[in-house]
Amino acid sequence: MKVVVNATPLIGLSLLNRLDLLPELFEEVIVPRAVYEEVVVQGGSRVGAAVLSSAAWVQVKEPNRAPTIEPLLLGLDAGELQVLLLACDLQPDWVLVDERLGRRVAHVLRLPVKGTVGVLLAAFHARLLTKTEALEAVRHLREQGFRISPAVVAWFEQELEQA
């Protein structure tokens, strides 16, 4: 499986010290150049930057196409736009984006979008996380300021209970 990843899921998984879930779940983990720059270069002192910069499993790529409209007019940042353009080029199994607008645009483009919580659920299903670890991860992300809606938390808990 192939995934194109935006900055927020990388940061979230880094906060959990679980960036390792990406190469365990996906054969190809692709990060656009703008996202890599945001997380590793600009965020060099932040959690996860060092791990990501030395991760052999990360492929940093540029989209083949240029945007036809200024990203700021859409409300997207450069990283989100590159994620979407690269996903249109590569047709990955998943596109990891947490921000609401980026997810909406991904849906319009008919891209298979998931977020950090979706990765945690997939890791649970793959037996990489226990139910307790998965619930604790979501709680920890919320404590760290990640905006995860009560509806998403309820959905996540229900999915864990049904498994």
C-alpha positions in Angstrom: 0.0 0.0 0.0 1.0 3.6 -0.7 0.3 6.7 1.3 0.9 10.4 0.8 1.2 12.2 4.1 0.7 15.8 5.2 2.5 17.5 8.1 -0.2 17.2 10.8 -0.3 13.4 10.8 3.5 13.3 10.9 3.5 15.7 13.8 0.8 13.8 15.6 2.4 10.4 15.3 5.7 12.0 16.4 4.0 13.3 19.5 3.0 9.8 20.2 6.5 8.5 19.4 4.8 6.2 16.8 6.1 7.4 13.4 7.0 3.7 13.1 3.4 2.9 12.4 3.6 4.4 8.9 6.3 2.0 7.5 4.6 -0.8 9.3 1.2 -0.1 7.7 2.4 1.1 4.3 5.0 -0.2 1.8 5.5 3.4 0.4 5.4 6.5 2.6 5.5 9.6 0.4 5.9 13.1 1.7 5.8 16.2 -0.6 8.9 18.4 -0.5 6.9 21.3 1.0 5.7 19.1 3.9 9.2 17.7 4.5 10.5 21.3 4.6 7.8 22.3 7.0 8.4 19.4 9.4 12.1 18.8 9.2 13.7 22.1 8.2 11.4 24.7 9.6 10.4 22.5 12.5 13.9 21.2 13.1 13.7 21.5 16.9 10.3 20.0 17.2 9.4 16.4 18.0 9.8 14.1 15.1 12.0 16.3 12.9 15.1 14.3 13.6 13.4 10.9 13.2 11.8 12.0 10.0 15.0 13.4 8.6 16.9 10.2 9.1 14.0 7.8 8.2 15.0 5.6 5.2 11.4 4.7 4.7 10.3 8.2 3.7 10.2 9.2 0.0 10.3 12.9 -0.6 8.7 13.8 -3.9 7.5 16.8 -5.9 4.2 16.8 -7.7 4.3 16.6 -11.5 1.7 19.2 -11.9 1.6 22.8 -10.9 -1.4 24.4 -9.1 -3.8 26.1 -11.5 -4.9 28.5 -8.7 -3.1 30.2 -5.9 -3.3 27.9 -2.9 -4.0 30.7 -0.5 -7.2 31.5 -2.5 -8.4 28.1 -1.6 -7.3 28.4 2.0 -4.8 25.6 1.7 -1.1 25.9 2.7 1.7 24.9 0.4 2.1 21.5 2.0 -1.6 20.6 1.8 -1.7 21.7 -1.8 1.4 19.6 -2.7 -0.2 16.6 -0.9 -3.3 16.8 -3.0 -1.4 17.4 -6.3 1.0 14.5 -5.5 -1.9 12.3 -4.6 -3.6 13.1 -7.9 -0.4 12.1 -9.7 0.3 8.9 -7.7 -3.2 7.7 -6.8 -2.2 6.3 -3.4 -4.2 4.0 -1.3 -4.5 6.7 1.4 -4.0 10.4 1.6 -3.3 11.4 5.2 -4.7 14.9 6.0 -6.2 16.1 9.2 -7.2 19.6 8.4 -10.9 20.0 7.5 -10.5 22.0 4.3 -7.8 19.7 3.0 -10.0 16.7 3.6 -12.9 18.4 1.9 -10.8 19.1 -1.2 -9.5 15.6 -1.2 -13.0 14.2 -1.1 -14.0 16.5 -4.1 -10.9 15.1 -5.9 -12.1 11.6 -5.0 -9.0 10.8 -3.1 -9.1 8.2 -0.3 -8.5 10.5 2.6 -7.8 9.5 6.2 -6.3 11.2 9.2 -4.2 10.5 12.2 -7.1 8.8 14.0 -7.6 6.6 10.9 -3.9 5.5 11.1 -4.4 4.7 14.8 -7.5 2.6 13.9 -5.6 0.8 11.1 -2.8 0.1 13.5 -5.2 -1.4 16.0 -6.7 -3.6 13.3 -3.2 -4.7 12.3 -2.5 -5.5 15.9 0.2 -2.9 16.2 -1.7 -1.2 19.0 -4.0 -2.6 21.7 -7.4 -1.0 22.3 -6.0 0.6 25.4 -3.0 2.0 23.6 -5.2 3.3 20.8 -7.6 5.1 23.2 -4.6 6.5 25.1 -3.1 7.8 21.9 -6.2 9.8 21.0 -6.4 11.1 24.6 -2.8 12.2 24.5 -3.2 13.9 21.1 -6.2 15.9 22.5 -4.1 16.9 25.6 -1.4 18.1 23.3 -3.8 20.4 21.5 -4.8 18.3 18.6 -8.3 19.2 17.5 -10.2 15.9 17.4 -13.9 16.5 17.5 -16.1 14.6 20.0 -17.9 13.0 17.1 -14.6 11.6 15.7 -13.7 10.3 19.2 -17.1 8.7 19.6 -16.7 7.1 16.1 -13.2 5.8 17.0 -14.4 4.3 20.3 -17.3 2.6 18.6 -15.0 1.2 15.9 -12.7 -0.2 18.6 -15.6 -1.8 20.5 -16.9 -3.5 17.3 -13.6 -5.1 16.5 
